[in-house]
Amino acid sequence: MAQSCVALCHQKLKQCFQTLETNHKAWNLVWTECTPLINSLGNLGEQLIALDNVQLDVTPLKRFPDLQERLRIKLLQAVDVELGKLADKLDELQRLLKTMNNQVSTVFQFYEQNTATLDLATCTLRSSTSPSIADMLEWLQDANSYYRQQYPFLSNDRFLRRKYLLQVLKPDDLSLLQDVPKRWEAVDSPDGEEHISDTLSRVSLFIDS
């Protein structure tokens, strides 16, 4: 009974780490695709500020009295397009997060339902190819927490800041629009990504076994 419970737990852990490995690659790809969108928003902000500072009425272009407003409208439309693309990318991140969260929840639910069998001694056993159940549960919890921190629609301060950033990106707030690349970078967490990579390295033999 105990051996079959441990085997089933290992199976669920392996499935969860496989999901983590797949999602990690997909997450990084989508995250990378966000970068040009963020930079584009910053550039559009700079262009809008420059346009507002130009006095066309003292240049030969004064013959076109509505030119400045037409250029501004065109730039604002470009801002709306980039914000829409960025929202789509965040929807992709949300789907990846939900998949990971469901997998981790399933593993922890199984563990909690079998604590009588999966006691401390059992959960701290490890081998040359398999880390302990306790370690793997902790690593999954850390990974899941990291992704929750990196997504804006869940109740975590770091990602709420990113959510706030998207909500307040109004075309008429040009200084904020111009600074969006710096703000986006400020809430990034490269240490967290490195931790996920380290975790996947630790369980590579376990996943392949």
FIKOL-599088 format. One record per residue (C-alpha): x, y, z; residue number from 1. Coordinates in steps of 0.2 Angstrom, whole numbers. Layout:
FIKOL-599088
<<X; Y; Z>; NUM>,
...
//
This chain:
FIKOL-599088
<<0; 0; 0>; 1>,
<<14; 12; 5>; 2>,
<<24; 8; -10>; 3>,
<<9; 10; -22>; 4>,
<<5; 27; -14>; 5>,
<<23; 33; -16>; 6>,
<<23; 27; -34>; 7>,
<<7; 36; -38>; 8>,
<<14; 52; -29>; 9>,
<<29; 51; -40>; 10>,
<<19; 49; -55>; 11>,
<<9; 65; -51>; 12>,
<<25; 74; -47>; 13>,
<<33; 69; -63>; 14>,
<<17; 75; -73>; 15>,
<<18; 92; -64>; 16>,
<<36; 94; -67>; 17>,
<<34; 90; -85>; 18>,
<<20; 103; -86>; 19>,
<<32; 115; -77>; 20>,
<<45; 112; -90>; 21>,
<<33; 115; -105>; 22>,
<<25; 130; -97>; 23>,
<<42; 137; -93>; 24>,
<<48; 137; -111>; 25>,
<<31; 144; -117>; 26>,
<<31; 157; -103>; 27>,
<<48; 164; -108>; 28>,
<<43; 164; -126>; 29>,
<<27; 175; -123>; 30>,
<<37; 186; -111>; 31>,
<<50; 189; -124>; 32>,
<<36; 193; -136>; 33>,
<<30; 207; -124>; 34>,
<<47; 216; -125>; 35>,
<<45; 224; -142>; 36>,
<<27; 229; -138>; 37>,
<<33; 238; -122>; 38>,
<<47; 246; -131>; 39>,
<<35; 252; -145>; 40>,
<<24; 260; -132>; 41>,
<<38; 269; -125>; 42>,
<<43; 275; -143>; 43>,
<<25; 281; -146>; 44>,
<<25; 290; -130>; 45>,
<<41; 299; -135>; 46>,
<<34; 303; -152>; 47>,
<<18; 310; -144>; 48>,
<<28; 321; -132>; 49>,
<<39; 327; -147>; 50>,
<<23; 331; -157>; 51>,
<<15; 341; -143>; 52>,
<<31; 351; -141>; 53>,
<<32; 356; -160>; 54>,
<<24; 373; -164>; 55>,
<<19; 369; -182>; 56>,
<<11; 386; -184>; 57>,
<<28; 394; -185>; 58>,
<<34; 382; -199>; 59>,
<<30; 380; -217>; 60>,
<<18; 366; -211>; 61>,
<<6; 379; -204>; 62>,
<<-3; 378; -221>; 63>,
<<-10; 362; -215>; 64>,
<<-19; 368; -199>; 65>,
<<-26; 351; -194>; 66>,
<<-10; 341; -197>; 67>,
<<-4; 341; -179>; 68>,
<<-21; 334; -173>; 69>,
<<-21; 321; -187>; 70>,
<<-3; 315; -183>; 71>,
<<-8; 314; -164>; 72>,
<<-24; 304; -168>; 73>,
<<-13; 292; -179>; 74>,
<<-1; 289; -165>; 75>,
<<-15; 287; -152>; 76>,
<<-22; 273; -163>; 77>,
<<-5; 265; -164>; 78>,
<<-5; 265; -145>; 79>,
<<-22; 257; -144>; 80>,
<<-16; 243; -156>; 81>,
<<0; 240; -145>; 82>,
<<-10; 239; -129>; 83>,
<<-22; 227; -137>; 84>,
<<-8; 215; -143>; 85>,
<<0; 216; -125>; 86>,
<<-17; 212; -117>; 87>,
<<-17; 196; -129>; 88>,
<<0; 191; -123>; 89>,
<<-5; 193; -105>; 90>,
<<-20; 182; -108>; 91>,
<<-8; 168; -115>; 92>,
<<2; 170; -98>; 93>,
<<-14; 168; -88>; 94>,
<<-19; 152; -97>; 95>,
<<-1; 145; -94>; 96>,
<<-3; 150; -75>; 97>,
<<-20; 142; -73>; 98>,
<<-13; 126; -81>; 99>,
<<2; 126; -69>; 100>,
<<-9; 131; -54>; 101>,
<<-21; 116; -57>; 102>,
<<-7; 104; -58>; 103>,
<<1; 109; -42>; 104>,
<<-16; 109; -33>; 105>,
<<-19; 92; -39>; 106>,
<<-2; 86; -32>; 107>,
<<-4; 94; -15>; 108>,
<<-22; 88; -14>; 109>,
<<-16; 70; -17>; 110>,
<<-2; 73; -3>; 111>,
<<-15; 80; 9>; 112>,
<<-27; 65; 6>; 113>,
<<-13; 53; 10>; 114>,
<<-3; 60; 24>; 115>,
<<-5; 44; 34>; 116>,
<<5; 35; 21>; 117>,
<<16; 49; 16>; 118>,
<<24; 52; 33>; 119>,
<<39; 62; 36>; 120>,
<<51; 47; 34>; 121>,
<<44; 43; 18>; 122>,
<<43; 60; 11>; 123>,
<<62; 64; 15>; 124>,
<<68; 48; 7>; 125>,
<<79; 52; -9>; 126>,
<<89; 42; -21>; 127>,
<<102; 46; -35>; 128>,
<<88; 48; -48>; 129>,
<<74; 55; -37>; 130>,
<<74; 70; -25>; 131>,
<<63; 68; -9>; 132>,
<<45; 71; -11>; 133>,
<<46; 85; 2>; 134>,
<<59; 94; -8>; 135>,
<<49; 92; -24>; 136>,
<<33; 98; -16>; 137>,
<<43; 113; -10>; 138>,
<<50; 117; -27>; 139>,
<<33; 116; -35>; 140>,
<<26; 127; -22>; 141>,
<<40; 140; -25>; 142>,
<<38; 139; -44>; 143>,
<<20; 141; -43>; 144>,
<<22; 156; -32>; 145>,
<<34; 164; -44>; 146>,
<<22; 163; -58>; 147>,
<<8; 170; -48>; 148>,
<<19; 184; -43>; 149>,
<<23; 187; -62>; 150>,
<<5; 188; -67>; 151>,
<<-6; 204; -65>; 152>,
<<-23; 197; -62>; 153>,
<<-19; 188; -45>; 154>,
<<-17; 196; -28>; 155>,
<<1; 199; -27>; 156>,
<<9; 216; -25>; 157>,
<<22; 214; -39>; 158>,
<<11; 208; -52>; 159>,
<<-3; 220; -46>; 160>,
<<9; 234; -50>; 161>,
<<10; 227; -68>; 162>,
<<-9; 226; -69>; 163>,
<<-10; 244; -63>; 164>,
<<3; 249; -76>; 165>,
<<-9; 243; -90>; 166>,
<<-24; 251; -82>; 167>,
<<-17; 268; -81>; 168>,
<<-8; 268; -98>; 169>,
<<-19; 282; -105>; 170>,
<<-14; 290; -121>; 171>,
<<-16; 307; -113>; 172>,
<<-3; 303; -99>; 173>,
<<12; 304; -111>; 174>,
<<25; 304; -97>; 175>,
<<19; 287; -91>; 176>,
<<18; 280; -108>; 177>,
<<36; 286; -112>; 178>,
<<42; 277; -96>; 179>,
<<33; 261; -98>; 180>,
<<49; 251; -103>; 181>,
<<58; 256; -87>; 182>,
<<42; 252; -77>; 183>,
<<40; 235; -85>; 184>,
<<58; 231; -82>; 185>,
<<58; 237; -64>; 186>,
<<45; 223; -59>; 187>,
<<54; 209; -68>; 188>,
<<62; 195; -58>; 189>,
<<77; 187; -67>; 190>,
<<82; 178; -51>; 191>,
<<65; 169; -51>; 192>,
<<68; 163; -69>; 193>,
<<85; 156; -64>; 194>,
<<77; 147; -49>; 195>,
<<65; 138; -60>; 196>,
<<79; 133; -72>; 197>,
<<88; 126; -57>; 198>,
<<73; 117; -51>; 199>,
<<71; 108; -68>; 200>,
<<89; 104; -68>; 201>,
<<87; 95; -51>; 202>,
<<73; 84; -57>; 203>,
<<79; 81; -75>; 204>,
<<84; 63; -70>; 205>,
<<68; 60; -61>; 206>,
<<57; 66; -76>; 207>,
<<66; 55; -87>; 208>,
<<66; 39; -76>; 209>,
//
